[in-house]
Structure formats: structure tokens, C-alpha cells
Amino acid sequence: QNEKELQDVVKQQEEKLLQLIDKSGEVMRLKAEVSELKRLLQRAETEAKVLWEEMRGKEHQVDTAYIQERVMLRREV
């Protein structure tokens, strides 16, 4: 009887360990996703900042090639 109880306890512990491993993998995946989202947000903020700087003070004629070049340069920084 004690051996059976011990086997049950070991089995339960193994199941809990597998659940923790699954959760750990999920946490790592979510951290990677958050990191990618932060990078994309920073990129969008950079583009918005460059566009805002270029649009300020300009009425109608906007050089889109120049703006794209500025965005690319700002990304590199």
C-alpha cells in the first residue's frame, strides 16, 4: 500500500513538473513577443517623430523620398 501511495505521489509530482515546464515555455514565448512589440513600438515612434518634424512648418510640398531617408537614418540611430 505504501508503495502504491508513493507511486501516486511521484506521478503527481511529475505531472506538476511537466505543467511548470509548459508554463515556463509559455513565459519565455511571451517575453520574446513583448520584446518584439517593444521594438516595433520604438520603430513606429521613431517614424512618427521624423514625420512630425518634417510636417511642422510645411504646407503642401513634402519630399516623401527625403522623409523616408530620414526615417531610415533615424532607425539606424
N, CA, C and O of each residue as an XYZ file, in Angstrom:
308
protein
N       0.833     -1.200      0.000
C       0.000      0.000      0.000
C       0.879      1.266      0.000
O       0.633      2.196     -0.769
N       1.877      1.292      0.846
C       2.759      2.463      0.890
C       3.461      2.686     -0.447
O       3.668      3.819     -0.882
N       3.818      1.579     -1.081
C       4.483      1.693     -2.384
C       3.535      2.310     -3.415
O       3.948      3.137     -4.227
N       2.285      1.909     -3.378
C       1.271      2.454     -4.297
C       1.070      3.945     -4.043
O       0.990      4.735     -4.984
N       0.990      4.323     -2.788
C       0.835      5.747     -2.433
C       2.046      6.535     -2.896
O       1.913      7.647     -3.409
N       3.219      5.965     -2.717
C       4.453      6.643     -3.129
C       4.476      6.814     -4.650
O       4.877      7.863     -5.154
N       4.046      5.785     -5.372
C       3.985      5.891     -6.828
C       3.001      6.971     -7.265
O       3.266      7.712     -8.212
N       1.880      7.059     -6.581
C       0.888      8.105     -6.894
C       1.470      9.497     -6.650
O       1.294     10.405     -7.463
N       2.159      9.653     -5.533
C       2.763     10.950     -5.206
C       3.820     11.315     -6.252
O       3.883     12.460     -6.699
N       4.642     10.351     -6.637
C       5.675     10.596     -7.646
C       5.022     10.988     -8.971
O       5.476     11.916     -9.641
N       3.959     10.282     -9.344
C       3.249     10.591    -10.588
C       2.674     12.010    -10.550
O       2.766     12.745    -11.533
N       2.088     12.389     -9.426
C       1.536     13.743     -9.280
C       2.642     14.789     -9.394
O       2.459     15.827    -10.030
N       3.778     14.515     -8.783
C       4.892     15.458     -8.844
C       5.419     15.589    -10.273
O       5.765     16.685    -10.712
N       5.480     14.474    -10.992
C       5.918     14.515    -12.388
C       4.952     15.339    -13.235
O       5.379     16.110    -14.093
N       3.661     15.178    -12.996
C       2.660     15.960    -13.733
C       2.797     17.445    -13.424
O       2.709     18.281    -14.323
N       3.011     17.768    -12.163
C       3.194     19.176    -11.781
C       4.444     19.745    -12.434
O       4.447     20.890    -12.885
N       5.507     18.947    -12.486
C       6.758     19.397    -13.095
C       6.549     19.664    -14.589
O       7.034     20.664    -15.117
N       5.830     18.773    -15.261
C       5.539     18.978    -16.688
C       4.712     20.239    -16.912
O       4.933     20.967    -17.879
N       3.766     20.495    -16.022
C       2.962     21.720    -16.131
C       3.845     22.955    -15.962
O       3.686     23.940    -16.683
N       4.772     22.900    -15.012
C       5.686     24.029    -14.801
C       6.573     24.255    -16.021
O       6.829     25.394    -16.411
N       7.036     23.168    -16.613
C       7.867     23.291    -17.817
C       7.064     23.941    -18.939
O       7.569     24.816    -19.642
N       5.804     23.507    -19.107
C       4.942     24.108    -20.131
C       4.747     25.600    -19.870
O       4.819     26.417    -20.788
N       4.501     25.942    -18.612
C       4.294     27.353    -18.260
C       5.564     28.151    -18.470
O       5.508     29.301    -18.907
N       6.710     27.559    -18.166
C       7.987     28.235    -18.365
C       8.200     28.550    -19.841
O       8.641     29.645    -20.194
N       7.884     27.583    -20.701
C       7.996     27.810    -22.146
C       7.062     28.908    -22.602
O       7.421     29.723    -23.452
N       5.873     28.934    -22.046
C       4.900     29.979    -22.390
C       5.403     31.350    -21.947
O       5.260     32.332    -22.675
N       5.987     31.415    -20.761
C       6.533     32.680    -20.262
C       7.654     33.165    -21.176
O       7.724     34.349    -21.506
N       8.531     32.249    -21.585
C       9.628     32.640    -22.483
C       9.088     33.136    -23.816
O       9.597     34.113    -24.365
N       8.059     32.472    -24.343
C       7.458     32.895    -25.607
C       6.827     34.287    -25.474
O       6.959     35.129    -26.363
N       6.146     34.508    -24.353
C       5.514     35.807    -24.132
C       6.549     36.912    -23.953
O       6.351     38.030    -24.427
N       7.651     36.604    -23.273
C       8.713     37.607    -23.123
C       9.302     37.983    -24.475
O       9.572     39.157    -24.731
N       9.501     36.999    -25.338
C      10.013     37.272    -26.678
C       9.024     38.130    -27.464
O       9.425     39.037    -28.194
N       7.744     37.843    -27.314
C       6.711     38.611    -28.007
C       6.682     40.053    -27.500
O       6.557     40.989    -28.290
N       6.798     40.228    -26.194
C       6.826     41.580    -25.618
C       8.041     42.343    -26.130
O       7.945     43.526    -26.456
N       9.170     41.671    -26.200
C      10.385     42.306    -26.700
C      10.199     42.766    -28.148
O      10.589     43.879    -28.501
N       9.609     41.916    -28.977
C       9.363     42.270    -30.374
C       8.378     43.433    -30.471
O       8.559     44.333    -31.292
N       7.346     43.419    -29.646
C       6.376     44.519    -29.663
C       7.014     45.836    -29.225
O       6.695     46.890    -29.775
N       7.904     45.786    -28.251
C       8.608     46.999    -27.825
C       9.467     47.543    -28.958
O       9.530     48.753    -29.175
N      10.132     46.632    -29.685
C      10.969     47.052    -30.803
C      10.117     47.702    -31.888
O      10.486     48.739    -32.438
N       8.979     47.089    -32.191
C       8.088     47.650    -33.207
C       7.508     48.996    -32.768
O       7.357     49.904    -33.585
N       7.186     49.122    -31.488
C       6.676     50.390    -30.973
C       7.728     51.484    -31.093
O       7.430     52.606    -31.502
N       8.961     51.145    -30.733
C      10.040     52.129    -30.834
C      10.231     52.566    -32.287
O      10.472     53.741    -32.566
N      10.121     51.609    -33.201
C      10.252     51.931    -34.621
C       9.134     52.865    -35.065
O       9.389     53.845    -35.766
N       7.908     52.577    -34.667
C       6.767     53.418    -35.038
C       6.902     54.814    -34.431
O       6.592     55.811    -35.083
N       7.363     54.880    -33.184
C       7.548     56.181    -32.543
C       8.615     56.995    -33.271
O       8.484     58.209    -33.422
N       9.664     56.322    -33.717
C      10.717     56.996    -34.468
C      10.167     57.557    -35.773
O      10.420     58.711    -36.118
N       9.416     56.736    -36.490
C       8.822     57.200    -37.742
C       7.885     58.382    -37.502
O       7.910     59.363    -38.245
N       7.074     58.283    -36.477
C       6.142     59.375    -36.173
C       6.898     60.661    -35.837
O       6.500     61.749    -36.254
N       7.989     60.528    -35.082
C       8.770     61.703    -34.705
C       9.370     62.375    -35.934
O       9.325     63.599    -36.062
N       9.933     61.572    -36.838
C      10.519     62.136    -38.055
C       9.446     62.798    -38.911
O       9.641     63.903    -39.418
N       8.321     62.123    -39.067
C       7.248     62.704    -39.873
C       6.724     63.996    -39.260
O       6.439     64.956    -39.975
N       6.598     64.020    -37.952
C       6.132     65.232    -37.277
C       7.109     66.381    -37.497
O       6.701     67.509    -37.773
N       8.403     66.088    -37.374
C       9.419     67.120    -37.586
C       9.372     67.657    -39.014
O       9.529     68.856    -39.242
N       9.157     66.760    -39.968
C       9.131     67.175    -41.367
C       7.864     67.938    -41.723
O       7.903     68.868    -42.529
N       6.754     67.554    -41.133
C       5.492     68.195    -41.467
C       5.338     69.550    -40.805
O       4.620     70.416    -41.305
N       6.013     69.732    -39.679
C       5.911     71.005    -38.979
C       6.479     72.121    -39.858
O       7.633     72.057    -40.284
N       5.707     73.086    -40.112
C       6.178     74.235    -40.877
C       6.057     74.073    -42.378
O       6.388     75.004    -43.113
N       5.600     72.942    -42.860
C       5.464     72.750    -44.306
C       3.987     72.731    -44.659
O       3.172     72.117    -43.969
N       3.665     73.403    -45.728
C       2.265     73.496    -46.117
C       1.862     72.339    -47.030
O       1.130     71.444    -46.607
N       2.338     72.349    -48.292
C       1.838     71.376    -49.246
C       2.925     70.483    -49.837
O       2.718     69.282    -50.014
N       4.065     71.061    -50.139
C       5.072     70.270    -50.847
C       5.950     69.524    -49.851
O       6.725     70.121    -49.103
N       5.810     68.232    -49.862
C       6.587     67.387    -48.964
C       7.348     66.379    -49.813
O       6.765     65.684    -50.646
N       8.654     66.307    -49.594
C       9.511     65.374    -50.335
C       9.471     64.019    -49.625
O      10.174     63.809    -48.637
N       8.644     63.103    -50.134
C       8.470     61.811    -49.456
C       9.748     60.983    -49.467
O      10.016     60.254    -48.512
N      10.545     61.082    -50.534
C      11.809     60.330    -50.580
C      12.740     60.816    -49.470
O      13.403     60.017    -48.808
N      12.781     62.126    -49.278
C      13.619     62.694    -48.210
C      13.137     62.231    -46.837
O      13.939     61.894    -45.966
N      11.825     62.219    -46.659
C      11.269     61.783    -45.376
C      11.600     60.308    -45.129
O      11.982     59.932    -44.020
N      11.454     59.479    -46.158
C      11.789     58.060    -45.998
C      13.262     57.886    -45.645
O      13.616     57.046    -44.818
N      14.114     58.681    -46.277
C      15.552     58.615    -45.968
C      15.806     59.021    -44.518
O      16.603     58.390    -43.823
N      15.133     60.067    -44.070
C      15.290     60.492    -42.674
C      14.827     59.413    -41.708
O      15.467     59.176    -40.683
N      13.707     58.752    -42.036
C      13.200     57.664    -41.186
C      14.242     56.554    -41.105
O      14.526     56.048    -40.019
N      14.806     56.175    -42.237
C      15.811     55.118    -42.262
C      17.044     55.521    -41.442
O      17.576     54.711    -40.683
N      17.488     56.752    -41.595
C      18.637     57.208    -40.832
C      18.360     57.222    -39.337
O      19.212     56.840    -38.534
N      17.164     57.665    -38.973
C      16.802     57.725    -37.550
C      16.715     56.322    -36.958
O      17.067     56.108    -35.798
N      16.239     55.355    -37.773
C      16.170     53.967    -37.297
C      17.565     53.443    -36.953
O      17.752     52.733    -35.965
N      18.525     53.804    -37.775
C      19.893     53.333    -37.552
C      20.468     53.868    -36.258
O      21.306     53.223    -35.628
N      20.020     55.042    -35.862
C      20.495     55.631    -34.604
C      19.877     54.882    -33.459
O      20.135     55.205    -32.300
